[in-house]
Amino acid sequence: MSVSSLAQQLRGSEIIKIAAEINELKRQGENIANLTIGDFDSNIYPIPPQLKQNIVDAYSDNQTNYPAADGMLPLRESIANFLKERYDLEYAPANEILVSGGSRPLIYSIFLAVVNPGEKVVFPTPSWNNNHYCDLLAADGVMLPTLPENNFMPTADEIRPHLKGAALLALCSPLNPTGTMFAKKDLEEICDLVIAENKSRAAGEKPLYLMYDQIYSQLTFGEHEHYNPVSLRPELRDYTIFVDGGSKCFAATGVRVGWGFGPANIVNSMKAIVGHMGAWAPKAEQMAMGKFLSDVNAVDTFLENLKSNVQASLDALYRGFQQLKAEGFNVDAIEPMGAIYLTIKVDYIGKTTPDGKLLETATDVNFYLIKNAGIAFVPFSAFGTGEDMAWFRASVGTITNEDIQHTIPRIKAALAKLK
């Protein structure tokens, strides 16, 4: 055996695999509208100018050595103020906030801090990477299928049968990949389940922890409002670990500044884990982000503009699919609520292409659209569902509103050729 059992069994990112094939087609001269990666094209969505200048200034000020293990104190203080101002959440900069190089190290460190091999982790499908983190830990991942009529958000009834003995419940809102969100009542019911489960456990028994990924919480649209467990149920403060950061809300995915917050004992364990991984955010970027977060007017101005442009693109794609549906095509889309994603349905599994190929899976449908409509989505199978589910994630961060409108006729023409 040339590599470890883990390395043999670990699955790579399905999204990266799709992106690699798209890049190869582009290299060959194909014009593909790539709606796969949850990223921003920095030429369409540049980072805030103040943040950019702050980064330049920090490097000019020689902020290039190791950062503090839990993040630079000025940044942690700015994060604490940001949380208080935006969510009315109070977390101490000294020991309840942790900074890392984006949100991935935070999520991984949460899993490592509270889950033992073989213990149960409960999460909905579709959702981002929870199944892979369970693989890394040899945890028992309990994948809960969700329904389009609930906007693919998990309900208390779906979660309830699986919490007994679980180590972690992993939730996200707005949700990657769907761009949908918890309604207040639905999240309250789930919070009450967690509270009841922890009350049922014996003294000294490990509690059920709740990981709440709200990295997209500043990107919400219309009347849709973001809610979090601790604001709704303050007694969950000792059991909830948040994942957050500047990557998505400031179109700053490459700046690599994420932050998590939660109970001091868990955050301290996460700090040690992140330190051993060396997964710190660069010091200059941390100092720059701390200064930017303190500029409330700059933050609000940027968010207002970003949200307006992202919503326009999501709405254009949504209207396009609703028009196709009205014309009799077997497609659908869920109203955009948050994040940079639209959930779309392209139910053409079982159809045959003009050259006689049977589309047997959602992946087959996706690659048919790539090659015949010049547009690429991500099937929900990349987020833990079966290949028989004809739902897809469309990410609008790397495409203009105008380009989106040009894709709809191409999709229509490609689907019309299927039999």
N, C-alpha and C positions, 0 to 999 in steps of 0.2 A: 504494500500500500504506500504510494508515493506521497500522499498528503493525508491530513487528518480526516477523521470521519465527518467533522463539521464542514470542512472545505468540500468534501465530496457531495454532501447533501444540501449545502446552502444554495439557494436560488438567487440568481442575479436580478437586478431591477428590470422588469419587463418594459418599463417606460424607456430606459436607456437603450434597450435592444431595439425598440421601435425607432427611436431617434437615430440610432446608428444606420439603420436601413434607409431612413429618409435622407440622411446626410450623403449616403452613397448614391442615391438617385439624383440628389442635387448636384453631386460631383459629375455625374454623367450628363448634366444639362437639364434635368427635369425641373419644372417650376412647381414646387410643393408649398401649399399653405400649411405650415406646421403648427397645429394646435395641440401639441402633445405635452411639452415640458411646462411645468408650473413655474415659469420664469418670466422676466420682462426683457424685451429688446431695449437695451439702454439708449438706442437712438430714437426710439419712440417714447420710452418712459425713462428719461434720465433721473438720477437721484436728485434730491433737493439741492439747489445751488449752494445753500448755506452749509449743508453737510459736506458737499464736495470741497468747498473752501476750507472748512474746518479740518478735513483730512490732510489737505495740502499744508495747512499751517502746523498741524501736529507733526508731520514729517520734517518740516523746516525747523521745528523746535526739538528735533532729535528724540522724539518719543518712540524709539525703536528697540528698546530692550524688552526683557520679559515683563508681561503684565502681572499684577497680583493674581494669585491662584483663583480667587473667586470673582475677579473683575476689578477694574480700577474704581476706587471709592467714589470719585466724582460722578462716574457713570451710574454706579449703584444708587447714589443719592438722587440723581436725576430720574432714574427708573422708579424709585419709591415715590417721588413727587408726581410722576406721570400716572402711576397706578392710583394714587389718591385722587388726582384730578379727574381722570377718565372713568374710573370704576368705583371710586370711594372705597378702595381696598388699602389697608395699612399693613405694610411689610417692612421690617427693619433692614436698612442697608447693611448693617454689620453682620448679620448671620442668617437672613431669610431670603436673600436674593443672590443668584449665581449667574455669571455671564459666561458664555462659551462661544465658540466659532460657529454661529448659526444654531438652529434648534435641534439638529440631529444628535449631537453629543448629549444634549439635555435629555432627550427622549431615551436614548440608550442608557444614560446614567440613572434615570428613574427606574427603568427595568432592572438594572443591576443592583440598585439600592434596595428594592423592595420585593423582588421576585427570586425565589430559589428554583433550581432545576426541578422540573416536574410539577411545580405549582401552577395553579390555574390563572390565566389571564383572559378576561372577557372583553370582547370588542366587536363592534358591528362590521358587517361587510355590505357595501364596499367601504374601505378606509385605507389610509396610507401607511404602509410598511409595518403595521402591528404584527402581521404574520411573520415577517422576516425577523423582527426583534425576538419573537418567541422562538424562532429557529436558532438564533444565536445563543439563547440562554437555555435551550432544551426545555422550555416551558411548555405547559399544556395550553395551547391557544384554543379558546372556545369562540368560534366565529359565528356571529348571529346574523343570519340573512335579514335584510330589511326590505321594505316594500315601497314602490313608487307612490302609492297613495298616501304614505307618510313622508314623502319627499326623501326617502331613503335614510331618514333619521331613526335611530332605535327608540323604541317605546319601553315604558316600564314593564309592560306585560311580556315583551320579548326578553327583557333582561332578567326579570324576577327568578325564573327557574334555575339560573346558573350562578348566582352569587354565593351560595353556601360554600364556604371553604376557599373562595377565590382570594388571590393575593392582590390583584389589580383589576380595576375597571378602566379601560382606556376610551375616552370620548374626545370629540373634536367638534367645535362650532365657531364660525362657519366651517362646514365640513369639506375637507379635501378627500374625495374628488368631486363632490356634487355641487358645491356652492350653496347648499341649503343649510338651514339653521334650526336650532331648538326654539320652539315656542316656550314661553315662560312656564305655562302649566305642565308641559311635558317634561321639562328639565326639573321642575319641582318634584314631580312624582318619582323621577329617578333618584334625586337627592334623598328623598324619604326612604327609598329602598336601601341605600347605602347606610343611612343612619340606623335603620332597623337591623340590618345585618350586623353592624358593629356592636349594637346593644346586645345582640344574641350571643356574642362571643365571650368566652370565659375570661376572667381576670388573668392578665399575662399572655393571653393568646394574641398572636399577630393580627392587627386589624386589616380590614379591606381598605386599600388606598384607591384614590380616584386620580388618574392623570387627566388633566383638562387642557387640551391643546387649543389655544385661542390666538394663534399666530395671525389669523385673518380678521380679528375682531374689530379692527378699525376700518375694514372695507365692507360696509353693509349699505344696503340700498333701500330707498323708499321708506316705508313704514316699518321695515324689519329692524328689530332691536336685538342687540347682543345681550345675553344673560350669562352669568357665571354662578357656579355652585355656592361659593362662599358668601356672596351677596344675598343669595336667596335663602341659604341655610347656614348662618354663621357657625353652627356647631360642627360643620364639616371642615373648618379651618385646619384642624389637626391632622386631617386625612387627605387633603387635596393638594396636589402638586401641579402647578401651572407651567405650561410651555408658551413662550411668547417671544417677541423680538422685533427688530426693525427690518427684517429681510423683505417682507411682503408689503407692509403698510407704507414703506418708504421706497419701494421698488429697488431695494438695495441688497439683492440676493448675494452679490459678490463681495459686499462689504463684510459679511460674515459676523454680524453682531446679534446674537440671540441672548435671551435671558429667561431664566426660570425662577419661580418663587414658591415658597411653601414652608412647612414646619422646619424649624432650625435643625433638628436632628437629622432629617432627611436631606436637607440642603447641604449640611456638612458632609454627609456621606457622598453625595453627588460631587461635591467639590474635590474630594480625594480621588474619585473615579475619573473625573475630567482631567485632573492633574496628571494622573498616570497615563492617560491617553495623550496628553499634551494638546488638548483640543481647545486651547484658548483663542479668543478673538484677538487679532493684532492690537497692540497697545495704542498705536496712533488712531486707528479706527474707533477704539473704545473712547478715547478722550474726545474725538470729534463727535461721536454720537451723544455723549453726555452733554456736551455744549449745545448740540442741536435740540435735544429733548427739552432743554431749559428755555428755548425760544418758542413760547406758546404760539405766537402769531405766525412764525415761520412754519411750524408744524401744522397748524390749522389751515393755512393757505395752501400748503402742498397737498394735504389730504383732500381738501375740497376739489382741487383740480384733478388729482389722480382718480378719485371716486367718480367724478363726472365723466371722464374719458373712458374708464373701464366699464361703467354702466352703459354708456352709449354703445360700446362694442358688444357687450352681452345682450343688450336689447335688440341690436341689429340681427344678431345670430338667432335669437329667440323668435323674433318676428319672421325671419326667413323660414325657420322650420315650421312655425305655425301656418305659414302660407302654403308650404308644401303639403302639410297635413290636410289643409282645407281643399287642396287640389286632388286629394285621394291617395297620396303617397303614404306608405305605412311608416311614418315617422312621428316623433313628438318631442317636446322639450318642456322642462319644468322652469317656471318663472325664476329668473335670477334673483337671489336674495343677498348673497355676500361672496367674498373672495374674488377670484378671477376666473371662475369656472361656470360653465353651463352644462347641465345634465341633458343629454339628448338620446333619443331612441331612434335606431335605424334597424327596423325589424325585417331584415331580408335574409336571415338564415334559412337555408333550404332552397333558395333561388339559384338559378343557373345563369352563368355569364354568357355573353354572345359566343365565346369560343368553347362553350360546353363544360366549363368548370363549375362544380357544385360548391356553393358557399356553405360549408358545414358548421362553421363557428363564427363567433363575433370577430375573432382575429382575421378570418377570411374576408369578412365584410369590410373590415378596416383597410386591409391591403388592396381590396378591389377599389375602394374609394381613393386610396393614395395613387394608384396607377391610372385610374380612369376619370377621376374628378380633380386630381391634384390637391387633395386636402387630407390631412391626417389627424385622427382623434386617438384617444386611448380607450380601449374596451375595459369595462369594469372588471374583466377577468384579471387585469393587472393589479386590482385592488382586493383580490380575495374571493371574487364570485366565480361561478361556473362559466364556461365558454358558451353556454347556451343562453346567456342573458344578453339581449340585444341593446344594452344601454352603454353609453360612452361618455367620457369626460372630454370637454372642449375647453382649452385654456386660451384666453384672448390676450395674454400679456405680450405676445411677440408678433402681433398682427394689427394693422390699422383698421379702423371702422370701414373705410372705403374698400380695403381688400376683402373684408368679410362679406360685404354686399356682392362682390364679384364672385364669391365662391358658391352662392346659392344656385345660380343657373347651372354651374358645372355639376353640382350634386344632383340636381333635377335630371339633367341629361344622362348621367351615369346610371341612376336608379331606373330610369325609363327603359334602359336596355336589358334589364334583368327579367328573366322569365320564371 
